[in-house]
Amino acid sequence: MGDQIRQGVPLPQLGDSWSLYQDGHHWRTSQWITELLFSYLHSIFGWQGLILYRNIFGLLLLIWISREILRGRKFRIALPLLILTTCMIAPLVQERPALIGLLFTFALGRSTAIVLEEGISKNHWWWIPTTVLWANIHGSWVLVPIALTLTAFALIIAAIAERSRIRMPWQLFALSVGTVLAGCLTPLGIRGILLPLQMADRASAFIVEWHRTRIFDALTVPFLLLLILALTMFVKRRTWADSELLFLVAAWAIFGFLAFRNLGPAFLIILPLVLRRFFPAHSPHVSKVHWALPSALGVIAVLVVNPLSNVSTQSIGKYLASTGTTYRIMNSYNASGPLLVFGGRGISTMVDGRADRYPKNWMAEYLLAARDGVRAERYIDEYRLNAAVIEKASMAAHVFRYRLKWKETITEAKYVLFLKP
């Protein structure tokens, strides 16, 4: 995408050169800045540029969070929180635009915690230009107006609990509206507000991170432990003064359990709330000794993420590129990226990584063909397909192998390449 933007391809036409499905140019990228960043990093450093991106922003995130946890707190309290946070965040450190979104999300969590304790200030109005930038980097910008609105309601709840005069937090509501308008200053326009809902509706059937969060899952454990810690402190303090915080923790917990991909952002917003209320810092300083641990944990957490060289179907893509032939491919959703990257200009795919581009019903029918072989002939005829890259253990592979008699050429990881005879 970034390469095409640099070449001057109009935004509505991005991806047309390789996409067999045409949507009438309705799709727009929600992250053109990071698309460009990835393109320049690849041009300068090769594929190691994306590893560099992951390492730099991953370490920035982990060290920033470590600083917040360790600053002015007893080490016996900070250490478990630091380990818990590292376990939650480390799997999210990947070569994706969402990584920068996590930095913004943690900043948002800190801001909401400060507003809850001290009220809104002039500094918080910087969230309007910040949201413009965030919205052009990643679609997670919608967390800003949601967080501000929830915080406004939390302040109202606090006033009710304390039986004091209710003052409507109009400034927070106005700031929330301002960030909504700011987030629309993207190629998507007003459609950017609905993008997360559209993604959840369309992608939940075939992308695991959009599935409903399961209680018994390794990624859920750190999130649950943070919630248990918060609830324990609520019970221990036994005061209505924490009612607004209880409201916010409950709201973000519900958000976290809506989908696996929500766990990280919800954790990063709840963490500063819990830190400031239950474990206030006694000083603004961080011990030099304490810095060694977060830095070491950060390096380890970044290095354990799988490197780009382990992506599947790259050998299949390189083989297709070496033949010098044009291929129109029926492909599994997760196989598209490496095929397009390593397959060269002669590759066209049915679907790629833009899950929000495809209508829900169309995608459901296509997946039946790509996974189970249901009406595969329809797509072969309609789109003039001459290759298929699908999961080797699927029913579709059985259909291509025995019913359609296509040539089984290469098997790589869980995928197999079939060529039309």
Phi, psi and omega in degrees: 000312181299321178299318181292323176298317179294330179280356178091013178293128178303144184305320179294342184257007179299132178085353181299329185292339181239353186266124177282331177275128179250131184250013181074023177061035177274336185284143174226145177288143178258007187212048187294332180294315179288331174300316178294317179301314179299320181297314180293320178299319179292321180295323185274316188247000187072201181293340176295342178299324178287326174296320178298317177303312181299315183295314184295306184287329176295315179291322176303314181296311184293321180288322178297314178297319179300319179299318180294321182288318187277339187295113174069018180241151178297141186296326181292338175272319185288324185300309179299322178295323180293316179296317179300315181294319179298318178297328180283319190272327185308315180294344182270353180280094184224169181279067184221153176302333181300339181296317176294325177302328178293325176297313177299320183296318179294321176298322178295318178299318178297318181296316180295324178295320179292317178299320181296325183270323190240350183089170183282146178229176180299329181299331184288344178288348174295347178293341178290304176295328178297322180294324176301313179297311182301319183295335178266000176258317182198150184289355181287002179301336182298346176295335184296301179297328178297312182296318181294319179294316178298321179294322177298315178294326178296321178294324176295317178299321179298319179295320178295316182296325181272358180056037177257174180295130181279120174250117181296127180282068185299326180297319179294318178297319179295319178296322178298315178297319179299321179288330175297313179296321179297321181292345178275355180276063181220170175302334179283336183065218183294340179295341180297333179295324184268357184303313180300320178294321179295318178296315180299322181288318187272326189264347185296340182280337187223001176240120188300321185293344176266359177290159175301139180295133176263140180296315184266081179210146184301322182288335182280334186303309180300323179296316178297320180296322177295319178296319179297319177300314180298315180296322178298317180291323176301311181296320183294321183280325176050056180222141177291348180296343180263009186297322180292325178291321177300320177299314182293316179299317179296317181297315181286334174294317177299316177302317181297326183274359177287329180198152180303320184292345180276345185299313181299305178302319179297319178299315184291338177272322180289322185305309179297327177298315180292318181299310186291326183276314189260336182227062184299145180286138180270346177202160181276003188260153176242127180299140178298327178296321181293335182293332183297320183293309180297325179296316179295315178298322180296315179298314180297315183297322180288320184290333183282348177292136184302131179290162183297334183295346182269006182295144182278163177067009178290326177293323176297316178299316180295323178296314180298322179294325183289340183280340180073013182257152175275130182238134174248111198247132162276120188227150169293151186303313185283355180269353190292314186303303179300325178298315182289323182289314186262349183274347177084186186288346182276005184261132169231137183240156176290315180227157174225197188283004183270079187298330182283358183276334190258132176302145185302313183292321179298316182294322180298317179292321180295318180296328175298323178286316184285335180261316188248355179077011182290120180054037178299327181300328180300315181289324178299317181285314185293322184253006178052053182284142176231009178205158177216133174238103187226171180290132186292337181266006184273162174295330179299321178298321177298318180295313181293326184284315190254324183271315182273343178062036176282156184279124176277113192257306183222140171244129180221122184053238182262009183248156178225142178259125173247137176244140180290131182290000000 
